[in-house]
């Protein structure tokens, strides 16, 4: 793939510390599995969550923290999803928050809890409980790489990204970490993402900003069409940059909002690049439909199609699969007006194949590790882009052996 690295070096964010360590949730030799983020003061918090009807206990608990508007800490574990675990699952999520709160000296209702891993197994609280004071003791301003490492499951690398912006005379920092490799599909996926900033922002404005950023980034990726039970993206704003709060229409807001979207976009891209078994990163763009919503519906259908994704793996410019997938989306268009371009190679115009030389050129593009596919389906102004990856033999191997 084009990028197996974790992203930019994570920058410290004034007012926040992070840590990651191993407490024995994962099998021996599989790395760290407990993450802790702490804010020195009550931080404004925003969150977006999975839309799956089946939701894990920590999602329910963390929704309540976000509804309260303030957060002092985030605890996340990998290796166990604490999903489909009944009343015990909720009790374990609450106990995790209580133990973290005690270790940090903060109110338990301000502690968010997230989990990722195998579904249907109870959390090993006998390991998590003693590890939380150790995690609190390990908190450091430069602990973000360790924190990102601790939330990995099938990820081949830790994912983190940072950026700064000068907004209305104040230098603001945003640092984010994420995990995700399989069960990736809108709305959200088997992914966790945690972003922090020193900007002063009210919870309501922060929520609107995160929802908009997630819709344009995390909800524009797919690996396998499956949405998980545990997905959660949190954004905490501690306000250490000082000054009056940022908000829509205020000086500096647009630059700050662009920075948040940029960090989200970098993390979302890293998830697709690291898709389970993936060898290619492909952007599918659809243009020419009546609305952006229609274009997005078609782009998602194409990007999720197993037949399209296996053709991507085999570098097969099977344009028939692309148009057939587009036609399944329930959006009206005239196939006789359709055009398909792969990379810089036109393959179909006015619904007709351009011949063997065009196909050979498209096939050559598809041997590269990253390329775009453009479907032009009419003369409308609607357009949308979705990132996807190919479907390889290794995807089946990874998921066939996931619980063993």
Beta strands, then each sheet from edge to edge (+ up, - down):
strand 1: 16-21
strand 2: 34-49
strand 3: 70-80
strand 4: 111-118
strand 5: 159-167
strand 6: 170-179
strand 7: 192-197
strand 8: 232-237
strand 9: 281-289
strand 10: 339-342
strand 11: 345-349
strand 12: 352-353
strand 13: 370-376
strand 14: 382-389
sheet 1: 1+ 2- 3+ 4+
sheet 2: 1+ 2- 8+ 7+ 6- 5+
sheet 3: 12+ 11- 10+ 13- 9- 14+
end
